[in-house]
Amino acid sequence: GAGVSQSPSNKVTEKGKDVELRCDPISGHTALYWYRQRLGQGLEFLIYFQGNSAPDKSGLPSDRFSAERTGESVSTLTIQRTQQEDSAVYLCASSLSRADTQYFGPGTRLTVL
Amino acid sequence: AQSVAQPEDQVNVAEGNPLTVKCTYSVSGNPYLFWYVQYPNRGLQFLLKYITGDNLVKGSYGFEAEFNKSQTSFHLKKPSALVSDSALYFCAVRDRTTSGTYKYIFGTGTRLKVLA
């Protein structure tokens, strides 16, 4: 069956531009998570969705970061006025419910020049 | 605060030898523990988890992990390493927040290199 997919796989942008990263979770998974992985580092939690609502946004690093989810499926992570320190791999994961195992997408590698 | 530690940045092992990737945790209550593997340019893949029951958990690709409550450890093991096991391994603990949601806390990762 289809796993979690993310697009684009790679994104190169200039400092100050806005970017949108997309995540398509596994069909039927109600929980969706976004993480950031900087080069050589572990995963940093950003935000969690249960259905269309986000009960935990505690990991968003600044107000330049926002995310939404529509129709209990696709989620978009938006970074406004990108900075070089935003360069990282952004990983999305979904799970059947909030208590279940997370399954990860391949990630989007963002490079801010 | 809940935390996960992977004390080794890198582990080298010869092909055919047993391997161990270490993980220790600090949680309140009963821990839910996970291991994930990340191959180059790929997302994380679930390997195994411990929730309750038998302390030895078996997972994908011949990996297993032993939950040790007294030592607060959840080390990943494999009896005979393959070159194809070379990857980045992450240990994670699931934390229940005060608002009732769940958050996963990941270790910093251990790079496993299996030498032919």
Interface residues (C-beta under 8 A of the other chain):
Chain A: V4 Q6 Y33 Y35 Q41 G42 L43 F45 Y48 Q50 P55 D56 L91 A93 R98 A99 T101 Q102 Y103 F104 G105 P106 G107
Chain B: F34 Y36 N41 R42 G43 L44 Q45 F46 K49 F90 A92 T97 S99 G100 T101 Y102 K103 Y104 I105 F106 G107 T108 G109
